[in-house]
Amino acid sequence: MSAVDEVDHGRARLYDLLAVLLGRAPHGDLLGMLGGLEGDDSTLGRLVEDLARASRGAVPEVVAREYHDLFIGVGRGELLPYASYYRTGFLNERPLARVREDLRNLGIERDAAMTEPEDHLAILFDCMAGLVSGRLDAEPDAARAFFVRHIEPWAGRFFADLERAKAARFYRSVGGLGSAFVEIETQAFAMDA
């Protein structure tokens, strides 16, 4: 694993954080940790502060219900955080096959215990964290290629939908942070092209 600079380390941590928040409802300890985050005057810093503010005093059971209503629901949640759905209107379509192909090429095997398809945004962000941090052994341009192919075409729309979702309270701040982060990553990867 090569040395990772401070910027890439920060990017990986943000990918990790968003992956965790999209993958499951945050428990009380995580909400406490998030409530202690401090932002700065940058765009992302202000949005991190919004997330911290939303976390302070958040009741884990209430946030768990919100997560359920947003992403699980009875029959289905308000939002479907899958590339296939956002790109084709249906689940388990060609975008999922492309993700599986690229994960296989990166040497990542599906965990038999995993219940979500690999095109879930939490899984995609987890992979990006591994690529950006160097935890995954990959070609130098692998993170850019993965982002452009699997995240850029739809994640911004998903996060915008999350900001406006009827069931969103705590997750509104997650939507704002994710939306800004995807936009910044899109611009940065475009400059690298």
C-alpha positions in Angstrom: 0.0 0.0 0.0 1.5 3.4 -1.0 1.5 6.5 1.2 -1.8 8.4 1.0 -1.7 12.2 1.3 -3.8 14.2 3.7 -6.4 15.1 1.1 -6.9 11.5 -0.1 -7.1 10.4 3.5 -9.9 12.9 4.1 -11.7 11.9 1.0 -11.5 8.2 2.0 -12.9 9.0 5.5 -15.8 10.9 3.9 -16.5 8.0 1.6 -16.4 5.7 4.6 -18.7 7.9 6.6 -21.3 8.2 3.9 -21.1 4.4 3.2 -21.8 3.7 6.9 -24.8 6.1 7.1 -26.3 4.7 3.9 -25.7 1.1 4.8 -27.5 1.1 8.2 -29.1 3.4 10.7 -26.5 5.0 13.0 -26.4 3.7 16.6 -26.1 6.0 19.6 -22.3 5.8 19.8 -22.0 6.9 16.1 -24.5 9.7 16.6 -22.5 10.9 19.6 -19.3 10.8 17.6 -20.9 12.6 14.7 -22.3 15.3 17.1 -18.7 16.0 18.1 -17.5 16.8 14.5 -16.4 20.3 13.8 -16.7 21.9 10.4 -14.9 24.9 8.9 -15.7 27.7 6.5 -15.4 25.5 3.4 -18.5 24.1 1.6 -17.9 20.6 3.0 -17.0 22.0 6.4 -20.3 23.8 6.7 -22.1 20.6 5.7 -20.1 18.5 8.2 -21.3 21.0 10.8 -24.9 20.6 9.7 -24.5 16.8 10.1 -23.0 17.3 13.6 -25.9 19.6 14.6 -28.4 17.1 13.3 -26.6 14.3 15.3 -26.7 16.2 18.6 -29.7 15.2 20.5 -30.9 12.8 17.8 -32.6 9.8 19.3 -31.3 6.5 17.8 -34.7 4.9 17.7 -36.2 7.8 15.8 -33.3 7.9 13.3 -33.6 4.1 12.9 -37.3 4.6 12.0 -36.4 7.3 9.6 -33.8 5.0 8.0 -36.4 2.3 7.7 -38.9 4.6 6.1 -36.4 6.0 3.7 -34.6 2.9 2.5 -36.5 -0.2 3.6 -40.2 0.5 4.1 -43.1 -1.8 4.0 -42.7 -3.2 0.5 -40.1 -0.6 -0.3 -38.6 2.6 1.1 -39.2 6.1 -0.2 -35.8 6.0 -1.9 -33.9 3.1 -3.6 -30.1 3.8 -3.4 -29.2 1.5 -6.3 -27.4 2.4 -9.5 -29.7 0.1 -11.5 -32.8 1.9 -10.3 -31.5 5.4 -10.8 -30.0 4.6 -14.2 -32.7 2.4 -15.7 -35.8 2.6 -13.5 -35.5 -1.0 -12.5 -33.6 -3.1 -10.0 -30.9 -5.7 -10.9 -30.3 -4.3 -14.4 -27.1 -3.8 -16.5 -25.5 -1.3 -14.0 -25.4 -4.0 -11.4 -23.7 -6.4 -13.9 -21.1 -3.7 -14.6 -20.4 -3.1 -10.9 -20.0 -6.9 -10.4 -17.6 -7.1 -13.3 -15.5 -4.2 -12.0 -15.5 -5.6 -8.5 -14.3 -8.9 -9.8 -11.5 -7.2 -11.8 -10.5 -5.5 -8.6 -10.3 -8.9 -6.8 -13.4 -8.2 -4.6 -15.6 -11.1 -4.0 -19.2 -10.9 -2.9 -19.7 -11.9 0.8 -22.3 -14.7 1.0 -23.8 -13.0 4.0 -24.5 -9.7 2.1 -28.1 -9.1 1.3 -27.8 -6.0 -0.8 -26.9 -6.0 -4.5 -23.5 -4.6 -5.1 -24.8 -1.5 -6.8 -26.1 -0.1 -3.5 -24.5 3.3 -3.0 -23.1 2.3 0.4 -21.2 -0.5 -1.2 -20.0 1.7 -4.1 -18.8 4.3 -1.5 -17.1 1.6 0.5 -15.2 0.5 -2.6 -14.3 4.1 -3.4 -12.9 4.5 0.2 -10.7 1.5 -0.4 -9.5 2.8 -3.8 -8.8 6.3 -2.6 -7.1 5.2 0.7 -4.9 2.5 -1.0 -6.6 -0.2 1.0 -7.4 -1.9 -2.3 -4.5 -2.7 -4.5 -5.4 -1.2 -7.8 -4.1 0.8 -10.8 -3.5 4.5 -10.1 -6.5 5.6 -12.1 -8.9 2.9 -10.7 -10.7 5.3 -8.4 -11.4 7.8 -11.1 -12.6 5.0 -13.5 -14.9 3.5 -10.8 -16.4 6.8 -9.8 -17.0 7.9 -13.4 -18.6 4.6 -14.4 -20.6 3.7 -11.3 -21.2 6.9 -9.2 -21.1 10.1 -11.2 -24.1 9.3 -13.5 -26.6 9.1 -10.7 -25.4 9.6 -7.1 -25.9 13.4 -7.2 -29.6 12.8 -8.1 -30.0 10.3 -5.3 -28.5 12.7 -2.7 -30.7 15.6 -4.0 -33.7 13.3 -3.6 -32.6 12.4 -0.1 -32.5 16.1 0.8 -36.1 16.5 -0.3 -37.5 13.1 0.9 -40.7 13.4 3.0 -39.3 11.0 5.6 -35.9 12.7 5.9 -35.1 14.7 9.0 -31.6 13.6 10.2 -30.9 12.2 6.7 -31.5 15.6 5.1 -28.0 16.6 6.3 -26.6 13.4 4.9 -28.1 14.3 1.6 -26.6 17.7 1.6 -23.1 16.5 2.5 -23.3 13.6 -0.1 -24.6 15.9 -2.8 -21.7 18.4 -2.3 -19.1 15.7 -2.0 -20.2 14.0 -5.2 -20.1 17.4 -7.0 -16.6 18.1 -5.7 -15.4 14.6 -6.7 -17.0 15.0 -10.2 -15.2 18.3 -10.8 -11.9 17.0 -9.4 -11.9 13.8 -11.5 -12.9 15.9 -14.6 -9.8 18.0 -14.1 -7.6 14.9 -13.8 -8.9 13.6 -17.1 
